[in-house]
Amino acid sequence: MKTVLSALLVLAGSLGSFCAAQIPADKSPPNILFAIADDWGWPHAGAYLDPVVKTPTFDRLAREGALFHHAYVSSPSCTPSRSAILTGQWHWRLEGAANLWSVLPDKFRTYPEILEDAGYVTGSKSKGWGPGKTETAGRHPAGTPIASPDSQALADFIETVPDGKSWCFWLGSHDPHRGFIKGSGERSGMDLSKIELFGHFPDSAEVRGDVADYYLEVQRFDRVVAAAIATLEANGQLDNTIIVMTGDHGMPFPRCKSNNYDSGARVPLAIRWPERIKGGTVVNDFVSLVDLAPTYFEAAGVAIPNEVSGRSLLPLLGGEDHGDREFVLHGKERHVPGQEAADLGGYPTRALRTHRFLYLHNFLPDRWPAGTPRHQKSSIPGAWLADCDNGPTKSYIVEHQDRDDEHRRFYQLSFGKRPAEELYDLSIDPHQLVNVAADPEYTDPLRRLKKKLFAELKRTADPRVTGTGPDFDRFPYLGGAPRYPKKAE
């Protein structure tokens, strides 16, 4: 193939300038298939030894490529997570795109746009960037959408790609986002007694059934990716395609989605590319999904823009920098405006995760982390615990909060206010339930982790730390909110 990029590309605004590396004349850059589920969190895949959910496609990619045990999103909320993936930048650098249902500024270019400039053909299916609006109407940050059914989308897209051209395709999904069909998981034959619940969930039939319904939609997403792989096998492009399969954050349940615990910010991740990745590779180093964009750039022979926050995973996958990724950052700005009138702010948090500890800094602890329970006073009329999607598990925890001390604790973990600092010792508390930040025994690790977190946030120009930059609470919110159930009024 001829040189993909032969001239200097000058990027507008803050993106700066970069030039692309030459692609050898006899070597085409790889195709890129990025498959992302909506609200699919770790560890809900067979490759992670989940005993109930069936994910043969993900398991195959892990078996024939690399399985990541510590992959994290930049933020456990749809819009900022996808903004960070597409730009390769931490969400706190992206102005309004750091919030759910806001606006993506034109100056933040995405990897499909940059790869398209370098000669790739790009496309997307189903949920790409968002929810929200682009500054310029009609912009497609994840690639031009294709209208075909999910299982046929990649095949139809490839038909449009000229011979000799490399392509980049974003295969999105609305699974396993709520709403679910109640009882569908159990009716499919799942054994609810084998479901391994997070420690902050009550063990009840309602909760187990709700998780099973979520699992059923995870399995549907897995089948969509299977159809895409079958297309690649049929047309001989499987081994020249980087295949990445993951989710945008944790499951849509209390203390998961929109929370900076592992149940919200940690995601499944498998990558297959036999040219660079030996089958059966297992990665225990910490990685972030902001690392994907620079990985694609390096694989394509395109120089990584200076503004990119992430680091290419290719050296890691080649065994060249193990031990160099001993922590990961993540955080949150505004998900749904769930505070009491007239506060339209979010619940800003930053996190640093190591193999032993999770440290969280909550900048405004007087706010409700999951939104106010007093829907009559909500800044959005009727919004109720608005940072948590409505569903059977949410309803069960609220309705049974006064049943006994154990249920009061479940309610507090999901919906109660939190202190400014949280510290969890994973060696004795893997579910991150007991905050030891005030324990004198943990004074030294608390101080050390806080210092490290704030140094990294300052280095990456986080406005919460630098004191300069946008006020995230002032960006527009364009969406709705979970409402208080009418039957409970």
Beta strands, then each sheet from edge to edge (+ up, - down):
strand 1: 9-10
strand 2: 17-18
strand 3: 31-37
strand 4: 66-72
strand 5: 102-104
strand 6: 121-125
strand 7: 132-134
strand 8: 167-171
strand 9: 241-247
strand 10: 266-272
strand 11: 281-283
strand 12: 287-288
strand 13: 328-332
strand 14: 349-353
strand 15: 357-362
strand 16: 421-425
sheet 1: 1+ 2-
sheet 2: 6+ 8+ 3+ 9+ 10- 4+ 11+
sheet 3: 6+ 8+ 3+ 9+ 10- 4+ 12+
sheet 4: 5+ 7+
sheet 5: 13+ 14- 15+ 16-
end
